[in-house]
Amino acid sequence: MPNLVPPIMTKQDVIAYKSRIKQAMWDEEFTPYMTLFFHDGLTREILEDIKDEILAIKLYPAGITTNSEWGVESIDINKLGHIFQAMSDFGIPLCVHGETDGFVMDREKEFGAVYELLASNFPDLKIIMEHITTADSVALLDKYPNLYATITLHHLYITLDDVAGGMLQPHLFCKPIAKRYEDRAALLQVALAAHPKVMFGSDSAPHPQHAKECSGCAAGVFTAPIALQMLAMLFEKHNKLDNLQKFVSDNARGIYNIKTIEKEIILVKEEFKVPEIYGTVVPFNAGNIIDWKIA
């Protein structure tokens, strides 16, 4: 994720951030896939110089989500088209947090027009709709061959009712906000089927407890420690365990055209109690028993 403070906007930023990540991994064999923060100062020359250091470029509309103040004020292809065309020419995918600044439940649906504008004007540009939450976004997948999507764990489990239907649940508050039951059903349908244009994207956000349990709480759900286990539980419930590997790994490798180190994670059907807290961060489903664990 390039939306640090300050954001990752230059080749030097990318290299330094990658170095920090690798230092944090100790001796673990791990290759971080880097992204650049989209900004209107990008040029063909800059993109050509950085293309081998990054997997994609992520676009944030200004002020829409966490640390997006430096994002794009308006997606005007007359002003930004040269950047999209250069990305297309160099084979650099565009990842997008797709929301407008309209009514909160309509923001992603309204942004669909922008996806259609980009997809139709730059047909060779691979566009990933990040962490989609609506049936409208799902429908776009089969309308344009260059549109793809990620889906989070929490959006497969929750609706807005879970966030604010009873007592407010700040640890479920995220952007895009969880939507209606019919939207969740649409997400489940393509995820469980391992639709070839859909892949798992955790969007896991480790905001500390004090930043979540407060007025003006941070947006984001922390799922990283239990995502695979809860996906296994969900796919098993729907008799789709055979599609789990595609959803969490194979599809992404195909979409991004990457060859990864062969690793194996063994999941076992065994009860596991999700910790109440990891350090200072409260996880999704904290304190509850789930049916799977990592061996």
N, C-alpha and C positions, 0 to 999 in steps of 0.2 A: 504494500500500500504506500503510495507516494505522498499522502497528505499529512506529512509530519509538520512540525513547526520549527523552522521554515520548511516549505515543501521541497521535494526532490525535483529540481528543475534544470539541472545541468549534468553533463557527463561526469564532472568532478563529484557532484552530489551523489550520483549513482554509485560510483566506485567506492566512495567513503562509506556509504550506507551498507553496501555489500560487504565491505571489510568488517564493519561492526557486527553484522549478522553472523559472519563466519567465526568471528572471535567468540561470540556467545554460544556457538555450537560445540566448543571444545574440540574433541577428537572425532565427533560424529561426522560421517561422510554425508555431506549435505550440499546441494547446489541451490542457492536462492535465485529465483527468477525475478528479475528486477523490472520495475515499471517507472516511467517518467510522468511527472505531473504536466498535463496539457496546459500550454499558455500561448498567447498570441505572438510571442517573440520567437517561436520555433521557425526555422527556415529549412530549406532543402539541404543546405550544407551541414547544418547542425544535425539533422536526422541521419544523413549519410555517415557522419562521424560517430554517432552514438548507436546505430542500429545493431551492432554486434554485442552491445553491453546490456540490451534490454529485451524483454519478451513482448512488451506492449507499452502503450501510452494510455493513461487513464484520464478521462475528462470529467471534471466536476462543475456543474453549474454553480456560480458564485453564491455562497452563503446557504446552500441547500442542506449540507450535512456537516459532520465534524471536520473542522479545519479546512473548509472549502472557500474561505474568504478570498483566496487568490485565484479562484476558478474563473470560468468564462461567463461574462455578463450576458452575452447573446450569441447563439450559434448561428452566425450569419455566414453562409457559404460564399458570399461575395468577398468577405474579409478573411475568412479562414480556409477557403477552398483549396488554396495552394498547399496548405499543411496536410489536409486530408489526401490530396492527390499524391503528394510526396510519400506519405505513409503507405498509400496503396501501391505505389511504384516500388517501394523498398520492402513490401511485405510485412509491415509493422501493424499488428492488430490495434484497433481502437476499443478500449474498455470504457464504459460510460455508466456513471451514476445517473440514471435517467429520471429526473423529477423536475417539474416546474415549480414556481412559487405560488401556485393556486391553492385552493382548498385542499387540506392535507390528504383526504381520501381520493382525490382526483388527480393528484400530481403526476403519478406514474402514467396513468391513462392519457393525460394531456400531452405528456412527453412523447407518446407514440408517434405523433405527427413529425417530430424531429427525427426519430429513428427512420421513418419512412423517407423523409427528405434526404438523409445521409445515404441510406441504402440504395435509393434509386439514382442519385447523382454520382455515387462512387461505387459502382457494382463490384469492383475488385477489392474494395476495402473490407476486410473482415471486421465486423462490429460485434462486440460482446455486450449484451444488455446485462449489466451486473445485478445480482440479487433481485431478480424480478419477483413481484408479489401479486400480479393481477392476471385474470383470464385474458385480458386484452393483450398483454405482452406475450402470453403463450400463443395467441392466435397469430402474432406477427412472425413467429418462427417459420411457419410453412408458407408465408406470403413472399418472403425475400430470401434468396439462397445465401446471402452474405450476412444474415443476422443469426446470432447464437445467444445463449443465455447461461447464467449461473443461477443456482437456487441454493438458499441456505437451509441448514437444519431447522432453525426456529420457525421459518416461514412454512415449513412442511408440517409443523406441529400446532402452531397457534393462529388465532384470529384476533381481531381487535377486542373481542369479548374477553379474551384472556388477559389482555393488557389493562383494559379500563372498564370492563363490563360490571365488575363488582368493586372491590377495593383496588385502588391503583397499584399495579405491579411494576415498579420502576426498572427492575432487572429484565423485563420483557420489552421495555420501550426501545425502539430502534428506528432507523431511517433507511429505507422506506418503512413506514409503519405497517404493521400487520393489517390485513384487509378482511374481506368477508369470507363466509364459509365457501361460497361458490368459487372464489379466487383460490383458496387453499386446495379445493378439489381439483382445479385445473392444474395447479403446480404438482400435486400428487400424481396425477395421471401421467404427465410426461416424465417425471422423475422416476416413478416406479417402472415405467416402460423403458427407461434408459434411452429416451429419445436421442438420436445421434447428435443433435444440435444443442443438447443440454448437458451441463456438468455441475458437479457439486462445487460450491464456493462458500466457504464457511462464513466470511465476513465477521469472524469472531473478534469481539472488541473487549480487551481486558481493562475496562475502566475500573478504578479502585472503588471500593464500597462507598467511601465518603462522596465520590462524584456521582454516584447513582442514587443514593438515598438522601436527596436534598432538593431544594427548590431549583428549578432549571436544570434538572439532572441530565447527564450526558446520554447521548443516544448510542445504543449498541448492546449486543447480547454476547456474553462470553460462553462459547460452546466448544472451544478447541479440545479440552481434555476428554470430552465425552461424545464428540460428534460421531465418530465411527461406530461406537457402541450403540448409540441411539438410532443411527441410520440402520444398523443391522436389525434392531428391534422393530423398526417401522417396516422395513422390507420383508421381514419374516411374517409380520402380522398380515401382510397382503399377499403372501406366497410368491414373493418376487426376489428372494435372496440371490438367485442366479444373475440378477441384473445389478447387484450392488457394486461389483468390480467395475462395470462399465460406467456407472454413474459417478463413482468417486475417483476414477483414474483413467480408464481406457479412452473415454470420450474426450477428456481434456488433452490427452497426449495427441489424439488425432486432430482436434481442432487447432491446437497450437503447433502441431507438427514438431513435437519434441521427442527425443529419445532419452529415457531416464535410466538411472542405475536400477538394476533389478533388486528390489527389496520385498520382504514379505512381512505382513502384519497378521498375526494369528488372533482371531476373535473366537471366544468360546462362549457357549450358552451356559452362563453361570451368573447368579445374582451379584450385583455390585451396587453399593450405596454411594451415590454421588456426594462428595464432601460438601459441607456447608460453605466452605470458602477455600480458595487456593491463594495462599499469601494474603493479599488485601482485596482479592477479586472474588465476587460471588458468581458461581457458574449457573448456567441454565439447568433447571431441574434440581437445584441444590437440596440435599438432604433426602432425596427420594431414591427408591430402589429401582434399578433398571435390570433387564434380563440378560445383558451381555457384558462381557469384560474383555480387555486385551490381555492375552496370555503372555 
